Amino acid sequence: MVYQIRVECHLDDQWTDWFGNMTITLQENGDTLLTGPIADQAALFGLLKKVRDLGMPLVSLNRVEPCPERSRRACKPDVLSTSLEQEK
């Protein structure tokens, strides 16, 4: 699966390796998007732990690539979004 994690700060490209070769995209509003394939939930939680350990506010988490058709029944909707903006 490909995920997109939005954090409330700017990261430069030196963090790419630390975040498992995720693509880092800076947004005009000051957020950073981390985008890339994540093998499973354990890897996803590991990545979120890194965000937490750096003290970066998590804005959202989105699955941007749908599940394969053969396992569609076991998957959630094509876009899984968890927005934390309401907590501000």
Stockholm file with secondary structure:
# STOCKHOLM 1.0

chainA/1-88         MVYQIRVECHLDDQWTDWFGNMTITLQENGDTLLTGPIADQAALFGLLKKVRDLGMPLVSLNRVEPCPERSRRACKPDVLSTSLEQEK
#=GR chainA/1-88 SS CEEEEEESSCCCGGGTTTTTTCEEEECTTSCEEEEEECCSHHHHHHHHHHHHHTTCCEEEEEECSCCCGGGGGGSCCSCCEEECGGGC
#=GC SS_cons        CEEEEEESSCCCGGGTTTTTTCEEEECTTSCEEEEEECCSHHHHHHHHHHHHHTTCCEEEEEECSCCCGGGGGGSCCSCCEEECGGGC
//
